[in-house]
């Protein structure tokens, strides 16, 4: 056979034999091993990379360093992010161990400083606050009945008379004053009771938050129905398109019902609409998961506040009294970490867990309660994305009406900021009895 080009495998007396002739290296490396007649594989010749292990060309082209400006592709820093997370976790674990060693376990389930009066007043206000929504419903019910009668008389007389126009105006004034008094009492009564009678900050905060939410909802209910009533009484051809088509499912005054109002009371929104987008079913598994998150995060916030935040605050009082600036800064930075963690836990518990659970139970479809505020490039973008229920409320009922009346965007934004600041001061200062500009009670 031609020994220069082939490998011969011959059988003699049943014993296989193979003869590998000398041939070029490239020919050896390109061929696959062949099976012998008895099923075994012939010995594979060594490749150059296996034989010459120290001659590979490591530096074969010009390349910049990974972090250099002339690098072709930007490197990923996910590993550094993971490293920072590890450092953050380890650092906080160290602080936890240090806190336990220094103060011991400060959690006491049976210990509390609330009185029976706080509980009684909190429960009483919880049931009395929604009565202002009922009062708003009665006001709108009377206005709707008057609007129905006016429409009937207008159709019979082919247009409103001068007496009808005066009656329209007087009715609007009466309804406006009734709503103003109602929403003012909704916030004033609760604020005074909490500030002077309720001493537990948690009970006071929950009660005051409920009052502020109902106050905002009542105002939205009045403003929205006022515009719907105007569109109902003055059906101008060019203005009909201004009322959203979604509202055609429940047009004014068919929306003035107690069931419609109760749904709005519980709906996870501050803005009133006669109709909301709804989902088809309730996912009870989803609801249970969100409720579990609420309980776990609430327990975590309570533990972190009592075990870590409270001791730092108590130890800061003497430093603040003596104006020890370095110690104050040290305490402030020490408190900032646990404050941020508590704030993030509270944000997730409220906007992700609680509002989603409530929306699922009510089959409320629009659950855009927040956007990616953590990627905000400016303070304005942050305020527009982290609390969308409040943002959409003030945009609809304060900012846009002022712009429509000729106010400048700067003046409208300043008005929104002022009202928001006052409400936040009420939410924080009243339950803690520490309103700016007043002495502690």
VENPETA-V10079 format. One record per pair of residues at least 4 apart in sequence whose C-alpha atoms are under 8 Angstrom apart, sorted by the first residue. I is the first residue (numbers start at 1). J is the second residue. D is the distance in Angstrom with one decimal. If there is no record, write none. Layout:
I:J:D ; I:J:D
This chain:
1:8:7.7 ; 2:6:6.4 ; 3:7:7.0 ; 3:8:7.9 ; 3:20:7.8 ; 3:21:5.2 ; 3:22:7.5 ; 4:21:6.0 ; 4:22:6.3 ; 4:23:5.7 ; 5:21:7.6 ; 5:23:6.6 ; 6:20:7.6 ; 6:21:7.1 ; 7:18:7.3 ; 7:19:6.0 ; 7:20:5.0 ; 7:21:6.4 ; 8:18:5.9 ; 8:19:5.5 ; 8:20:7.0 ; 9:16:7.1 ; 9:17:5.8 ; 9:18:4.5 ; 9:19:6.5 ; 9:36:7.1 ; 10:16:6.1 ; 10:17:5.7 ; 10:18:6.6 ; 11:15:5.6 ; 11:16:4.5 ; 11:17:6.2 ; 11:37:7.9 ; 12:16:6.5 ; 12:17:7.6 ; 16:36:7.5 ; 16:37:7.2 ; 16:38:7.6 ; 18:42:8.0 ; 23:27:7.0 ; 23:28:7.3 ; 24:28:6.7 ; 25:29:6.4 ; 26:30:6.2 ; 27:31:6.5 ; 28:45:6.7 ; 29:45:7.1 ; 29:46:7.7 ; 29:47:6.1 ; 32:44:7.9 ; 33:41:6.5 ; 33:42:5.9 ; 33:43:7.0 ; 33:44:5.8 ; 34:41:5.9 ; 34:42:5.8 ; 35:39:5.8 ; 35:40:5.6 ; 35:41:4.4 ; 35:42:6.0 ; 36:40:5.3 ; 36:41:5.8 ; 36:42:6.5 ; 46:50:6.2 ; 46:51:6.3 ; 47:51:6.2 ; 48:52:5.5 ; 48:53:7.9 ; 49:53:5.7 ; 49:56:7.7 ; 63:71:7.9 ; 64:68:6.4 ; 64:70:6.6 ; 64:71:5.6 ; 65:71:6.6 ; 66:71:6.1 ; 66:74:7.8 ; 66:75:6.7 ; 67:71:6.9 ; 67:74:7.8 ; 67:75:7.2 ; 77:81:6.4 ; 78:82:6.2 ; 79:83:6.1 ; 80:84:6.1 ; 81:85:6.3 ; 82:86:6.2 ; 83:87:6.2 ; 84:88:6.0 ; 85:89:6.1 ; 86:90:6.0 ; 87:91:5.9 ; 88:92:6.1 ; 89:93:6.1 ; 90:94:6.2 ; 91:95:6.4 ; 92:96:6.1 ; 93:97:6.2 ; 94:98:6.1 ; 95:99:6.0 ; 96:100:6.2 ; 97:101:6.2 ; 98:102:6.1 ; 99:103:5.9 ; 99:104:7.2 ; 99:307:7.9 ; 99:308:7.1 ; 100:104:4.5 ; 100:105:6.2 ; 105:307:7.1 ; 106:306:6.7 ; 106:307:5.5 ; 107:303:6.9 ; 107:306:6.5 ; 107:307:6.6 ; 113:200:7.1 ; 114:118:6.3 ; 114:119:7.6 ; 114:199:7.3 ; 114:200:5.4 ; 115:119:6.7 ; 115:200:7.9 ; 116:120:6.0 ; 117:121:6.0 ; 117:198:7.4 ; 118:122:5.9 ; 118:197:7.5 ; 118:198:5.1 ; 118:199:6.7 ; 118:200:6.7 ; 118:203:7.0 ; 119:123:6.1 ; 119:203:7.4 ; 120:124:6.1 ; 121:125:6.0 ; 121:198:7.2 ; 122:126:6.1 ; 122:198:7.8 ; 122:203:6.3 ; 122:204:7.3 ; 122:207:6.2 ; 123:127:6.6 ; 124:128:6.1 ; 125:129:5.7 ; 125:190:7.0 ; 125:207:7.0 ; 126:130:7.5 ; 126:207:6.7 ; 126:210:7.5 ; 127:131:7.5 ; 128:132:7.8 ; 129:133:7.9 ; 129:186:6.5 ; 129:190:7.8 ; 129:210:7.6 ; 129:211:6.2 ; 129:214:7.2 ; 130:134:6.7 ; 130:214:6.8 ; 131:135:6.2 ; 132:136:6.2 ; 132:182:6.3 ; 132:183:7.0 ; 132:186:6.0 ; 132:214:7.9 ; 132:218:7.4 ; 133:137:6.2 ; 133:214:7.2 ; 133:218:5.8 ; 133:261:7.8 ; 133:265:7.9 ; 134:138:6.3 ; 135:139:6.3 ; 135:182:7.2 ; 136:140:6.2 ; 136:179:6.5 ; 136:182:7.2 ; 136:218:6.7 ; 136:221:7.7 ; 136:222:7.1 ; 137:141:5.9 ; 137:256:7.2 ; 137:257:7.8 ; 137:258:7.3 ; 137:261:7.3 ; 138:142:6.3 ; 139:143:6.3 ; 139:175:6.7 ; 139:178:7.3 ; 139:179:7.5 ; 140:144:5.9 ; 140:175:7.8 ; 140:222:7.6 ; 140:225:7.5 ; 140:256:7.0 ; 141:145:6.2 ; 141:256:6.2 ; 142:146:6.3 ; 143:147:6.1 ; 143:171:7.5 ; 143:175:7.2 ; 144:148:6.2 ; 144:229:7.5 ; 144:253:5.9 ; 144:256:7.5 ; 145:149:6.4 ; 146:150:6.2 ; 147:151:6.2 ; 147:229:7.3 ; 147:233:6.8 ; 148:152:6.3 ; 149:153:6.3 ; 150:154:6.0 ; 150:164:7.6 ; 150:233:7.8 ; 151:155:6.2 ; 151:233:6.5 ; 152:156:6.3 ; 153:157:6.1 ; 153:160:7.8 ; 154:158:5.6 ; 154:159:4.8 ; 154:160:5.2 ; 155:159:6.6 ; 160:164:5.5 ; 160:165:6.5 ; 161:165:6.3 ; 162:166:6.4 ; 163:167:6.1 ; 164:168:6.1 ; 165:169:6.3 ; 166:170:6.2 ; 167:171:6.0 ; 168:172:6.2 ; 169:173:6.3 ; 170:174:6.2 ; 171:175:6.1 ; 172:176:6.0 ; 173:177:6.2 ; 174:178:6.1 ; 175:179:6.2 ; 176:180:6.1 ; 177:181:6.1 ; 178:182:6.1 ; 179:183:6.1 ; 179:219:7.6 ; 179:222:6.8 ; 180:184:6.0 ; 181:185:6.2 ; 182:186:6.2 ; 183:187:6.7 ; 183:215:5.7 ; 183:218:6.5 ; 183:219:6.7 ; 184:188:6.0 ; 184:215:7.9 ; 185:189:5.7 ; 186:190:6.8 ; 186:211:6.6 ; 186:214:7.6 ; 186:215:6.0 ; 187:191:6.0 ; 187:211:5.8 ; 187:212:6.5 ; 187:215:6.2 ; 188:192:6.2 ; 189:193:6.3 ; 190:194:6.0 ; 190:207:7.6 ; 190:208:6.7 ; 190:211:6.6 ; 191:195:6.0 ; 191:208:6.7 ; 191:426:7.8 ; 191:430:6.8 ; 192:196:6.1 ; 192:197:7.9 ; 193:197:5.3 ; 193:198:6.7 ; 194:198:4.7 ; 194:199:7.5 ; 194:204:5.7 ; 194:207:7.7 ; 194:208:7.3 ; 194:430:6.8 ; 194:431:6.3 ; 195:199:7.8 ; 195:430:5.2 ; 195:431:6.2 ; 195:432:8.0 ; 195:433:5.9 ; 196:441:8.0 ; 198:203:7.5 ; 198:204:6.1 ; 198:431:7.6 ; 199:204:7.1 ; 199:431:7.4 ; 199:432:7.9 ; 200:204:6.1 ; 200:431:7.5 ; 201:205:5.9 ; 201:431:5.1 ; 201:432:5.5 ; 202:206:6.2 ; 202:431:7.6 ; 203:207:6.1 ; 203:431:7.9 ; 204:208:6.0 ; 204:430:7.7 ; 204:431:4.6 ; 204:432:7.8 ; 205:209:5.9 ; 205:427:6.5 ; 205:428:7.3 ; 205:430:8.0 ; 205:431:5.2 ; 206:210:6.2 ; 207:211:6.3 ; 208:212:6.2 ; 208:426:7.8 ; 208:427:6.1 ; 208:430:7.9 ; 208:431:7.2 ; 209:213:6.2 ; 209:427:6.3 ; 210:214:6.2 ; 211:215:6.0 ; 212:216:6.2 ; 212:423:7.5 ; 212:427:7.9 ; 213:217:6.1 ; 213:270:7.1 ; 214:218:5.9 ; 214:265:7.5 ; 215:219:6.3 ; 216:220:6.2 ; 216:270:6.4 ; 217:221:6.1 ; 217:265:7.3 ; 217:270:5.3 ; 217:271:6.6 ; 217:272:6.9 ; 218:222:6.3 ; 219:223:6.1 ; 220:224:5.9 ; 220:270:7.3 ; 220:271:5.8 ; 220:272:5.6 ; 220:397:7.2 ; 221:225:6.2 ; 221:271:7.7 ; 221:272:5.4 ; 222:226:6.1 ; 223:227:6.6 ; 223:397:7.6 ; 224:228:6.3 ; 224:272:6.7 ; 224:273:7.4 ; 225:229:5.8 ; 225:252:7.9 ; 226:230:6.2 ; 227:231:6.2 ; 228:232:6.1 ; 228:243:7.8 ; 228:252:6.3 ; 229:233:6.1 ; 229:252:6.8 ; 229:253:7.5 ; 230:234:5.9 ; 231:235:5.5 ; 231:236:7.7 ; 231:239:7.9 ; 231:240:7.4 ; 231:243:8.0 ; 232:252:6.9 ; 235:239:7.3 ; 235:240:6.6 ; 236:240:6.4 ; 239:243:7.7 ; 241:245:7.8 ; 243:247:7.3 ; 244:248:7.6 ; 246:275:6.7 ; 246:276:8.0 ; 247:251:5.7 ; 247:273:7.7 ; 247:274:6.1 ; 247:275:5.8 ; 249:275:7.0 ; 250:254:6.0 ; 250:255:5.7 ; 250:274:6.2 ; 250:275:6.5 ; 251:255:6.3 ; 251:274:7.4 ; 252:256:7.3 ; 255:260:6.4 ; 255:274:5.7 ; 256:260:6.9 ; 256:261:7.5 ; 257:261:6.4 ; 258:262:6.1 ; 259:263:6.2 ; 260:264:6.4 ; 260:274:7.3 ; 261:265:6.2 ; 262:266:6.5 ; 263:267:5.8 ; 263:362:7.9 ; 264:269:7.8 ; 264:272:6.6 ; 266:358:8.0 ; 267:358:7.4 ; 267:359:6.9 ; 267:362:7.0 ; 267:364:7.1 ; 268:355:5.9 ; 268:358:6.7 ; 268:359:6.2 ; 268:364:7.8 ; 269:389:5.9 ; 270:389:6.2 ; 270:390:7.1 ; 270:393:6.3 ; 271:389:7.8 ; 271:392:7.7 ; 271:393:5.8 ; 276:364:7.1 ; 276:365:7.3 ; 276:366:8.0 ; 277:364:6.4 ; 277:365:5.0 ; 277:366:6.5 ; 278:363:5.3 ; 278:364:4.9 ; 278:365:4.5 ; 278:366:7.8 ; 279:363:5.0 ; 279:364:6.4 ; 279:365:5.4 ; 280:363:7.1 ; 281:363:6.9 ; 282:360:5.9 ; 282:361:6.1 ; 282:362:8.0 ; 282:363:6.4 ; 283:287:6.5 ; 283:360:6.9 ; 284:288:6.2 ; 284:361:8.0 ; 285:289:6.3 ; 286:290:6.4 ; 286:357:7.4 ; 286:360:7.9 ; 287:291:6.2 ; 287:356:7.9 ; 287:357:5.0 ; 287:360:6.7 ; 287:361:7.3 ; 288:292:6.1 ; 289:293:6.3 ; 290:294:6.3 ; 290:353:4.7 ; 290:354:6.7 ; 290:356:7.3 ; 290:357:5.7 ; 291:295:6.4 ; 291:353:6.9 ; 291:354:7.1 ; 291:357:6.9 ; 292:296:6.2 ; 293:297:5.9 ; 293:349:6.8 ; 293:353:6.3 ; 294:298:5.9 ; 294:349:5.3 ; 294:350:7.8 ; 294:353:6.1 ; 294:354:6.6 ; 295:299:6.1 ; 296:300:6.2 ; 297:301:6.1 ; 297:345:6.1 ; 297:346:7.3 ; 297:349:6.2 ; 298:302:6.2 ; 298:346:7.7 ; 298:349:7.5 ; 299:303:6.1 ; 300:304:6.0 ; 301:305:6.0 ; 301:342:5.7 ; 301:345:7.0 ; 301:346:7.3 ; 302:306:6.1 ; 303:307:5.8 ; 303:308:7.9 ; 304:308:5.4 ; 304:309:6.6 ; 304:338:7.3 ; 304:342:7.2 ; 305:309:4.7 ; 305:310:6.0 ; 305:342:7.7 ; 306:310:5.4 ; 306:311:7.7 ; 307:311:7.0 ; 308:312:6.7 ; 308:338:7.2 ; 309:313:6.3 ; 309:335:6.5 ; 309:338:6.6 ; 309:339:7.4 ; 310:314:6.2 ; 311:315:6.1 ; 312:316:6.2 ; 312:331:6.8 ; 312:334:7.7 ; 312:335:6.6 ; 313:317:6.8 ; 313:335:7.8 ; 315:319:7.5 ; 316:320:6.1 ; 316:328:6.8 ; 316:331:6.4 ; 317:321:6.1 ; 318:322:6.2 ; 319:323:5.9 ; 319:324:5.2 ; 319:325:7.8 ; 319:327:6.4 ; 319:328:6.1 ; 320:324:6.4 ; 320:325:7.9 ; 320:328:6.4 ; 323:328:7.6 ; 324:328:6.0 ; 325:329:6.1 ; 326:330:6.2 ; 327:331:6.1 ; 328:332:6.0 ; 329:333:6.1 ; 330:334:6.1 ; 331:335:6.0 ; 332:336:6.0 ; 333:337:7.0 ; 334:338:7.6 ; 335:339:6.0 ; 336:340:6.0 ; 337:341:6.4 ; 338:342:6.1 ; 339:343:6.0 ; 340:344:6.1 ; 341:345:6.2 ; 342:346:6.0 ; 343:347:6.0 ; 344:348:6.2 ; 345:349:6.1 ; 346:350:6.1 ; 347:351:5.8 ; 347:352:7.5 ; 348:352:5.0 ; 348:353:6.3 ; 349:353:4.9 ; 349:354:6.0 ; 350:354:5.0 ; 350:355:6.2 ; 351:355:5.4 ; 351:356:7.2 ; 351:369:6.3 ; 351:370:7.3 ; 352:356:5.8 ; 352:369:7.8 ; 353:357:6.0 ; 354:358:6.1 ; 355:359:5.9 ; 355:369:7.9 ; 356:360:6.0 ; 356:367:6.9 ; 357:361:6.3 ; 358:362:6.3 ; 359:363:5.6 ; 359:364:4.6 ; 359:365:7.2 ; 359:367:7.2 ; 360:364:6.2 ; 368:388:7.4 ; 369:387:6.5 ; 369:388:5.3 ; 369:389:6.2 ; 370:385:5.4 ; 370:386:5.1 ; 370:387:5.5 ; 370:388:5.3 ; 371:385:4.9 ; 371:386:6.2 ; 371:388:7.7 ; 372:376:7.3 ; 372:385:6.6 ; 372:386:7.4 ; 373:381:7.4 ; 373:382:5.2 ; 373:385:5.2 ; 373:386:5.2 ; 374:382:7.7 ; 376:381:5.5 ; 376:382:5.3 ; 377:381:6.6 ; 377:382:7.7 ; 378:382:6.4 ; 379:383:6.3 ; 380:384:6.3 ; 381:385:6.3 ; 382:386:6.0 ; 383:387:6.9 ; 383:391:7.5 ; 384:388:6.4 ; 384:391:5.9 ; 385:391:8.0 ; 387:391:6.3 ; 388:392:5.8 ; 389:393:6.2 ; 390:394:6.3 ; 391:395:6.1 ; 392:396:6.0 ; 393:397:6.0 ; 393:398:7.8 ; 394:398:5.0 ; 394:399:6.1 ; 394:416:6.4 ; 395:399:4.7 ; 395:400:5.8 ; 396:400:5.7 ; 396:401:7.3 ; 397:401:6.3 ; 398:402:6.2 ; 398:412:7.4 ; 398:415:7.7 ; 398:416:6.6 ; 399:403:6.3 ; 399:409:7.9 ; 399:412:5.2 ; 399:413:6.6 ; 399:415:7.8 ; 399:416:6.6 ; 400:404:6.1 ; 400:412:8.0 ; 401:405:6.3 ; 402:406:6.6 ; 402:407:5.4 ; 402:408:7.9 ; 402:412:6.0 ; 403:407:4.9 ; 403:408:6.3 ; 403:409:6.5 ; 403:412:6.8 ; 407:411:6.3 ; 407:412:6.4 ; 408:412:6.3 ; 409:413:6.0 ; 410:414:6.1 ; 411:415:6.2 ; 412:416:6.3 ; 413:417:6.1 ; 414:418:6.1 ; 415:419:6.2 ; 416:420:6.0 ; 417:421:5.9 ; 418:422:6.2 ; 419:423:6.3 ; 420:424:6.2 ; 421:425:6.1 ; 422:426:6.2 ; 423:427:6.2 ; 424:428:6.2 ; 425:429:5.3 ; 425:430:7.5 ; 425:435:7.0 ; 425:436:8.0 ; 426:430:5.3 ; 426:431:8.0 ; 426:435:7.6 ; 427:431:6.9 ; 428:432:6.5 ; 428:434:8.0 ; 428:435:8.0 ; 429:433:5.6 ; 429:434:4.7 ; 429:435:4.4 ; 429:436:7.3 ; 430:434:6.5 ; 430:435:6.3 ; 433:440:6.0 ; 433:441:6.0 ; 434:438:7.1 ; 434:439:7.1 ; 434:440:5.5 ; 434:441:7.6 ; 435:439:7.7 ; 435:440:7.8
